[in-house]
Amino acid sequence: MGELHPENLIPAKKGEIRNPKGRPKGSYSLTAILRKALQREIDFKDPITQEKVKKTLGDVVMMQLISAAVKGDISAIREIADRIEGKTAQTKINVVQGDQVINNMNISKEQGEELDAFILERIGRAQPAEFSDMEPGLPED
């Protein structure tokens, strides 16, 4: 990590230029270019009704993603789930034996909770009080 520069913490004065070689005025960010491209309308054959309709490229891309997910494409399914539910938080754990780190891995929050329960079961500790009255197994719909 570089040196700290306290002068960077002071707000810029009116008319002061802090990054004179920054992005030129009038240029577009990659995000702006992509948004504009995805808003472009094209003729598209609706896969359900078989009619020719006008759709934006963004709509067509989303339809293709959904189509891939329906066909079983795991990466498409994961992308849709991440967009709808949010990405699963990752936790990094180290398995230590004595003074040595045996393993260093990333696990999801759910996997971490399962690991905690397994460890608690193995060392014979009771579950936390708020879970003690719950029946084991999955809830029925």
Z-matrix of the N, CA and C atoms (Angstrom, degrees):
N
C 1 1.452
C 2 1.521 1 108.35
N 3 1.327 2 117.42 1 140.52
C 4 1.457 3 122.05 2 -177.41
C 5 1.515 4 112.66 3 -76.52
N 6 1.331 5 113.16 4 -178.61
C 7 1.465 6 119.39 5 179.25
C 8 1.525 7 110.91 6 -70.54
N 9 1.333 8 115.53 7 152.47
C 10 1.461 9 120.53 8 174.89
C 11 1.513 10 108.85 9 -83.41
N 12 1.319 11 116.92 10 138.93
C 13 1.460 12 122.29 11 179.61
C 14 1.519 13 108.55 12 -122.54
N 15 1.337 14 118.25 13 97.56
C 16 1.469 15 121.20 14 -177.45
C 17 1.522 16 113.51 15 -58.14
N 18 1.342 17 118.22 16 -25.15
C 19 1.473 18 119.98 17 179.98
C 20 1.530 19 111.23 18 -64.74
N 21 1.318 20 117.24 19 -21.36
C 22 1.469 21 120.24 20 178.02
C 23 1.524 22 111.81 21 -74.04
N 24 1.300 23 118.31 22 -15.60
C 25 1.453 24 122.37 23 -179.10
C 26 1.528 25 112.50 24 -86.63
N 27 1.322 26 116.53 25 -7.63
C 28 1.468 27 121.07 26 -179.65
C 29 1.521 28 108.14 27 -88.62
N 30 1.338 29 118.42 28 130.06
C 31 1.468 30 120.12 29 179.57
C 32 1.534 31 111.51 30 -60.35
N 33 1.317 32 116.13 31 146.20
C 34 1.462 33 120.92 32 179.20
C 35 1.531 34 109.63 33 -67.29
N 36 1.328 35 114.91 34 142.14
C 37 1.461 36 120.21 35 176.99
C 38 1.520 37 109.10 36 -79.14
N 39 1.318 38 116.93 37 159.77
C 40 1.464 39 121.24 38 -179.78
C 41 1.525 40 109.58 39 -58.77
N 42 1.338 41 114.77 40 125.67
C 43 1.459 42 120.39 41 179.20
C 44 1.517 43 114.05 42 86.51
N 45 1.327 44 118.62 43 -8.99
C 46 1.461 45 121.55 44 -179.00
C 47 1.534 46 109.60 45 -77.27
N 48 1.323 47 115.90 46 135.10
C 49 1.459 48 120.95 47 179.01
C 50 1.524 49 107.89 48 -104.82
N 51 1.327 50 116.29 49 118.70
C 52 1.461 51 120.91 50 -178.02
C 53 1.527 52 112.59 51 -92.62
N 54 1.321 53 117.84 52 -25.18
C 55 1.460 54 120.67 53 -178.01
C 56 1.531 55 108.07 54 -134.02
N 57 1.333 56 116.70 55 77.04
C 58 1.466 57 119.79 56 -173.66
C 59 1.535 58 113.76 57 -63.36
N 60 1.318 59 118.95 58 -23.92
C 61 1.459 60 121.55 59 -179.53
C 62 1.532 61 111.54 60 -99.64
N 63 1.318 62 117.36 61 19.06
C 64 1.456 63 121.62 62 -179.24
C 65 1.524 64 112.49 63 -67.99
N 66 1.310 65 116.74 64 -172.18
C 67 1.466 66 121.89 65 -178.76
C 68 1.520 67 109.73 66 -57.06
N 69 1.327 68 118.21 67 130.12
C 70 1.468 69 121.25 68 -178.08
C 71 1.532 70 112.13 69 -64.61
N 72 1.330 71 116.08 70 149.06
C 73 1.457 72 120.33 71 177.17
C 74 1.514 73 109.23 72 -62.60
N 75 1.327 74 115.08 73 141.85
C 76 1.448 75 120.38 74 178.82
C 77 1.518 76 113.83 75 88.83
N 78 1.336 77 117.43 76 -12.52
C 79 1.466 78 118.50 77 177.45
C 80 1.523 79 108.77 78 -82.85
N 81 1.309 80 115.72 79 158.72
C 82 1.455 81 120.29 80 -176.43
C 83 1.518 82 110.17 81 -110.46
N 84 1.318 83 115.66 82 147.24
C 85 1.454 84 119.91 83 174.90
C 86 1.527 85 108.44 84 -76.63
N 87 1.313 86 116.79 85 162.14
C 88 1.455 87 121.25 86 177.57
C 89 1.529 88 110.27 87 -59.95
N 90 1.323 89 116.85 88 -38.39
C 91 1.462 90 121.20 89 178.99
C 92 1.522 91 110.34 90 -60.59
N 93 1.326 92 117.36 91 -45.51
C 94 1.469 93 121.22 92 -179.67
C 95 1.525 94 110.92 93 -63.29
N 96 1.322 95 116.94 94 -40.33
C 97 1.462 96 120.73 95 179.63
C 98 1.527 97 110.32 96 -64.96
N 99 1.338 98 116.95 97 -44.80
C 100 1.464 99 120.57 98 179.09
C 101 1.521 100 111.71 99 -64.08
N 102 1.336 101 117.29 100 -43.34
C 103 1.468 102 119.99 101 179.03
C 104 1.529 103 110.92 102 -59.07
N 105 1.329 104 115.39 103 -43.77
C 106 1.466 105 119.30 104 -179.45
C 107 1.527 106 110.47 105 -64.37
N 108 1.335 107 117.54 106 -42.94
C 109 1.462 108 121.02 107 179.82
C 110 1.523 109 111.01 108 -64.08
N 111 1.314 110 118.21 109 -40.68
C 112 1.469 111 121.55 110 -178.13
C 113 1.525 112 112.58 111 -71.89
N 114 1.341 113 117.94 112 -16.16
C 115 1.467 114 121.47 113 178.29
C 116 1.529 115 112.06 114 -87.39
N 117 1.326 116 116.51 115 -9.37
C 118 1.465 117 120.86 116 -179.50
C 119 1.528 118 110.19 117 -65.44
N 120 1.333 119 116.60 118 132.98
C 121 1.466 120 120.95 119 -179.25
C 122 1.517 121 110.68 120 -90.83
N 123 1.332 122 114.77 121 140.92
C 124 1.456 123 121.37 122 177.26
C 125 1.532 124 108.69 123 -135.48
N 126 1.339 125 116.23 124 162.72
C 127 1.464 126 120.38 125 172.65
C 128 1.521 127 107.13 126 -78.71
N 129 1.321 128 116.34 127 134.14
C 130 1.459 129 121.24 128 -175.22
C 131 1.520 130 109.50 129 -140.58
N 132 1.317 131 116.32 130 137.05
C 133 1.463 132 120.96 131 177.55
C 134 1.523 133 108.02 132 -88.75
N 135 1.329 134 115.92 133 112.59
C 136 1.461 135 121.30 134 -179.23
C 137 1.529 136 109.01 135 -62.90
N 138 1.341 137 117.88 136 123.61
C 139 1.465 138 119.73 137 -176.55
C 140 1.530 139 113.59 138 -67.79
N 141 1.325 140 118.25 139 -19.38
C 142 1.464 141 121.16 140 -178.91
C 143 1.528 142 110.78 141 -89.76
N 144 1.328 143 116.76 142 -52.07
C 145 1.471 144 120.82 143 -175.94
C 146 1.526 145 113.23 144 -90.57
N 147 1.351 146 116.81 145 -12.97
C 148 1.464 147 123.41 146 -177.48
C 149 1.523 148 112.75 147 63.38
N 150 1.340 149 118.11 148 15.25
C 151 1.466 150 121.80 149 177.91
C 152 1.517 151 109.82 150 -91.35
N 153 1.328 152 115.38 151 151.17
C 154 1.448 153 120.46 152 174.75
C 155 1.528 154 108.03 153 -84.05
N 156 1.319 155 116.56 154 122.99
C 157 1.462 156 121.31 155 -178.28
C 158 1.530 157 109.14 156 -133.56
N 159 1.318 158 115.35 157 161.36
C 160 1.466 159 120.94 158 175.04
C 161 1.528 160 107.36 159 -88.34
N 162 1.327 161 116.27 160 127.18
C 163 1.469 162 122.53 161 177.85
C 164 1.518 163 108.41 162 -136.25
N 165 1.311 164 116.28 163 153.29
C 166 1.459 165 119.56 164 173.69
C 167 1.524 166 108.00 165 -78.81
N 168 1.331 167 116.03 166 156.49
C 169 1.462 168 119.99 167 176.80
C 170 1.530 169 110.23 168 -59.61
N 171 1.328 170 117.20 169 -34.25
C 172 1.463 171 120.89 170 177.76
C 173 1.518 172 111.26 171 -61.33
N 174 1.346 173 116.84 172 -43.04
C 175 1.465 174 120.98 173 177.33
C 176 1.524 175 110.96 174 -62.30
N 177 1.330 176 116.57 175 -42.62
C 178 1.461 177 121.14 176 -178.70
C 179 1.534 178 109.90 177 -64.83
N 180 1.317 179 116.91 178 -42.81
C 181 1.472 180 120.48 179 178.85
C 182 1.531 181 109.92 180 -61.00
N 183 1.325 182 117.43 181 -43.77
C 184 1.460 183 120.36 182 178.68
C 185 1.527 184 111.49 183 -63.89
N 186 1.341 185 117.16 184 -39.93
C 187 1.469 186 120.02 185 177.51
C 188 1.528 187 110.77 186 -62.49
N 189 1.330 188 116.53 187 -40.08
C 190 1.464 189 120.50 188 178.87
C 191 1.535 190 110.57 189 -64.99
N 192 1.327 191 116.74 190 -39.97
C 193 1.468 192 120.81 191 178.23
C 194 1.530 193 110.13 192 -62.87
N 195 1.316 194 116.78 193 -45.49
C 196 1.465 195 121.14 194 179.02
C 197 1.524 196 110.06 195 -63.54
N 198 1.331 197 117.38 196 -42.05
C 199 1.457 198 121.74 197 178.79
C 200 1.527 199 110.86 198 -60.29
N 201 1.328 200 116.88 199 -43.78
C 202 1.466 201 120.73 200 178.76
C 203 1.529 202 110.77 201 -63.53
N 204 1.329 203 116.51 202 -39.64
C 205 1.467 204 120.62 203 179.19
C 206 1.523 205 110.80 204 -64.44
N 207 1.326 206 117.00 205 -42.39
C 208 1.470 207 121.63 206 179.43
C 209 1.530 208 110.36 207 -62.60
N 210 1.326 209 117.25 208 -33.37
C 211 1.470 210 121.36 209 179.64
C 212 1.526 211 111.86 210 -79.47
N 213 1.345 212 117.31 211 -2.19
C 214 1.466 213 119.91 212 175.58
C 215 1.511 214 115.65 213 101.24
N 216 1.329 215 118.71 214 8.83
C 217 1.466 216 121.25 215 179.00
C 218 1.530 217 108.87 216 -68.84
N 219 1.339 218 115.91 217 110.41
C 220 1.463 219 121.35 218 -174.85
C 221 1.531 220 111.76 219 -61.69
N 222 1.336 221 117.86 220 -39.52
C 223 1.467 222 118.88 221 -179.32
C 224 1.529 223 110.86 222 -66.02
N 225 1.326 224 117.83 223 -34.75
C 226 1.475 225 121.17 224 176.96
C 227 1.525 226 110.18 225 -68.55
N 228 1.329 227 115.96 226 -42.69
C 229 1.472 228 120.11 227 177.61
C 230 1.521 229 110.09 228 -60.32
N 231 1.336 230 116.65 229 -45.04
C 232 1.470 231 121.73 230 -179.70
C 233 1.534 232 110.42 231 -62.42
N 234 1.332 233 116.76 232 -42.72
C 235 1.471 234 120.95 233 -179.91
C 236 1.528 235 110.83 234 -60.86
N 237 1.327 236 116.73 235 -45.16
C 238 1.470 237 120.58 236 179.95
C 239 1.527 238 109.67 237 -64.77
N 240 1.330 239 117.08 238 -45.74
C 241 1.465 240 120.72 239 -179.91
C 242 1.524 241 110.78 240 -61.50
N 243 1.336 242 117.38 241 -42.16
C 244 1.468 243 120.68 242 178.96
C 245 1.521 244 111.37 243 -63.63
N 246 1.332 245 117.36 244 -37.14
C 247 1.466 246 120.94 245 179.62
C 248 1.522 247 111.68 246 -70.98
N 249 1.333 248 116.97 247 -36.08
C 250 1.462 249 120.52 248 -176.91
C 251 1.530 250 111.62 249 -84.65
N 252 1.330 251 116.48 250 -48.72
C 253 1.463 252 121.87 251 -173.94
C 254 1.520 253 113.34 252 -95.05
N 255 1.318 254 117.61 253 -17.76
C 256 1.460 255 121.05 254 -174.19
C 257 1.522 256 108.97 255 91.28
N 258 1.320 257 115.66 256 151.07
C 259 1.459 258 119.56 257 -178.87
C 260 1.520 259 110.04 258 -69.88
N 261 1.327 260 115.52 259 146.91
C 262 1.459 261 121.41 260 177.47
C 263 1.518 262 108.45 261 -72.02
N 264 1.329 263 116.46 262 133.60
C 265 1.464 264 120.96 263 178.53
C 266 1.523 265 109.32 264 -66.29
N 267 1.307 266 116.97 265 139.41
C 268 1.455 267 121.86 266 179.26
C 269 1.521 268 109.33 267 -102.85
N 270 1.307 269 115.51 268 139.98
C 271 1.451 270 121.98 269 178.19
C 272 1.517 271 107.48 270 -120.97
N 273 1.320 272 116.96 271 136.69
C 274 1.448 273 120.81 272 178.66
C 275 1.516 274 107.82 273 -100.22
N 276 1.333 275 116.81 274 129.80
C 277 1.462 276 119.35 275 178.52
C 278 1.516 277 109.57 276 -126.45
N 279 1.303 278 115.68 277 152.23
C 280 1.452 279 122.82 278 174.13
C 281 1.517 280 107.75 279 -118.64
N 282 1.316 281 116.23 280 129.92
C 283 1.453 282 120.64 281 173.77
C 284 1.517 283 105.71 282 -95.17
N 285 1.327 284 116.60 283 120.13
C 286 1.463 285 121.40 284 -173.50
C 287 1.519 286 109.80 285 -114.48
N 288 1.348 287 115.52 286 135.18
C 289 1.451 288 121.62 287 173.30
C 290 1.510 289 106.38 288 -126.62
N 291 1.320 290 115.44 289 111.41
C 292 1.462 291 119.73 290 -175.29
C 293 1.514 292 109.77 291 66.02
N 294 1.325 293 116.15 292 -122.75
C 295 1.470 294 121.35 293 179.29
C 296 1.524 295 112.45 294 -100.66
N 297 1.350 296 118.41 295 5.15
C 298 1.453 297 121.40 296 -176.26
C 299 1.521 298 112.16 297 -107.59
N 300 1.333 299 114.96 298 139.19
C 301 1.462 300 120.55 299 171.97
C 302 1.525 301 106.58 300 -85.87
N 303 1.333 302 116.13 301 117.83
C 304 1.461 303 121.06 302 -178.03
C 305 1.512 304 110.76 303 -84.01
N 306 1.319 305 116.40 304 -41.32
C 307 1.458 306 119.64 305 -172.98
C 308 1.516 307 108.92 306 -143.69
N 309 1.299 308 117.13 307 147.39
C 310 1.459 309 123.42 308 176.32
C 311 1.516 310 105.91 309 -134.57
N 312 1.350 311 118.45 310 109.30
C 313 1.461 312 119.88 311 -174.26
C 314 1.507 313 111.83 312 -139.73
N 315 1.313 314 115.33 313 157.02
C 316 1.454 315 121.95 314 174.63
C 317 1.519 316 108.59 315 -97.58
N 318 1.322 317 115.93 316 132.53
C 319 1.459 318 119.89 317 177.47
C 320 1.520 319 108.54 318 -133.55
N 321 1.338 320 116.20 319 157.14
C 322 1.459 321 120.37 320 178.90
C 323 1.522 322 109.66 321 -77.99
N 324 1.317 323 116.62 322 167.20
C 325 1.459 324 121.93 323 178.14
C 326 1.526 325 110.17 324 -58.88
N 327 1.348 326 116.00 325 -42.53
C 328 1.465 327 120.35 326 -179.59
C 329 1.523 328 110.73 327 -63.62
N 330 1.350 329 116.47 328 -42.98
C 331 1.460 330 119.80 329 178.47
C 332 1.529 331 110.48 330 -64.37
N 333 1.333 332 116.40 331 -36.78
C 334 1.464 333 120.36 332 177.60
C 335 1.518 334 111.42 333 -63.35
N 336 1.344 335 116.52 334 -40.66
C 337 1.461 336 120.35 335 178.53
C 338 1.527 337 110.52 336 -65.99
N 339 1.346 338 116.82 337 -39.97
C 340 1.462 339 120.55 338 177.16
C 341 1.525 340 110.63 339 -63.62
N 342 1.333 341 116.24 340 -41.98
C 343 1.457 342 120.86 341 178.68
C 344 1.521 343 110.61 342 -63.66
N 345 1.331 344 117.30 343 -43.01
C 346 1.473 345 121.10 344 177.57
C 347 1.526 346 110.71 345 -58.80
N 348 1.342 347 116.65 346 -45.40
C 349 1.468 348 120.85 347 -179.98
C 350 1.520 349 110.65 348 -62.95
N 351 1.328 350 117.07 349 -41.86
C 352 1.460 351 121.43 350 179.52
C 353 1.526 352 110.14 351 -62.44
N 354 1.328 353 116.35 352 -46.40
C 355 1.469 354 120.18 353 -179.52
C 356 1.517 355 110.29 354 -62.91
N 357 1.339 356 116.80 355 -45.13
C 358 1.468 357 119.86 356 179.24
C 359 1.531 358 111.15 357 -60.26
N 360 1.330 359 116.12 358 -39.57
C 361 1.467 360 120.44 359 179.16
C 362 1.527 361 110.57 360 -65.11
N 363 1.341 362 115.96 361 -41.69
C 364 1.464 363 120.41 362 -177.10
C 365 1.527 364 112.39 363 -68.94
N 366 1.333 365 116.45 364 -34.77
C 367 1.468 366 117.15 365 -178.65
C 368 1.521 367 111.73 366 -92.30
N 369 1.329 368 116.99 367 0.64
C 370 1.461 369 120.82 368 171.43
C 371 1.515 370 116.05 369 82.86
N 372 1.331 371 117.95 370 16.30
C 373 1.467 372 119.55 371 177.35
C 374 1.515 373 109.95 372 -83.99
N 375 1.327 374 116.18 373 151.68
C 376 1.470 375 120.86 374 176.37
C 377 1.525 376 109.09 375 -75.73
N 378 1.315 377 116.54 376 157.08
C 379 1.457 378 121.99 377 175.26
C 380 1.529 379 108.69 378 -69.17
N 381 1.348 380 117.91 379 158.24
C 382 1.464 381 120.38 380 175.39
C 383 1.527 382 110.89 381 -56.48
N 384 1.311 383 116.19 382 152.77
C 385 1.468 384 122.65 383 -173.87
C 386 1.527 385 113.12 384 -55.24
N 387 1.342 386 118.41 385 -39.64
C 388 1.459 387 119.09 386 -176.08
C 389 1.525 388 112.82 387 -67.50
N 390 1.344 389 118.81 388 -14.66
C 391 1.451 390 121.81 389 178.93
C 392 1.529 391 112.83 390 -106.98
N 393 1.312 392 117.70 391 -5.21
C 394 1.457 393 120.35 392 -172.69
C 395 1.525 394 113.23 393 -66.15
N 396 1.341 395 117.97 394 -26.86
C 397 1.455 396 119.63 395 -178.06
C 398 1.532 397 112.87 396 -91.50
N 399 1.331 398 117.56 397 0.55
C 400 1.460 399 120.38 398 -178.60
C 401 1.526 400 110.78 399 -83.00
N 402 1.313 401 115.72 400 142.04
C 403 1.463 402 121.56 401 175.81
C 404 1.526 403 108.59 402 -79.64
N 405 1.330 404 117.97 403 142.86
C 406 1.471 405 118.51 404 177.15
C 407 1.525 406 110.45 405 -68.33
N 408 1.320 407 116.33 406 155.45
C 409 1.463 408 121.55 407 179.57
C 410 1.511 409 111.81 408 105.32
N 411 1.298 410 115.76 409 176.78
C 412 1.464 411 121.68 410 -178.01
C 413 1.519 412 110.41 411 -89.58
N 414 1.347 413 117.19 412 146.14
C 415 1.464 414 119.23 413 175.89
C 416 1.528 415 110.69 414 -66.96
N 417 1.313 416 115.62 415 146.56
C 418 1.464 417 119.79 416 178.33
C 419 1.515 418 109.84 417 -92.18
N 420 1.333 419 115.41 418 145.41
C 421 1.485 420 120.39 419 -179.21
C 422 1.504 421 111.25 420 -77.56
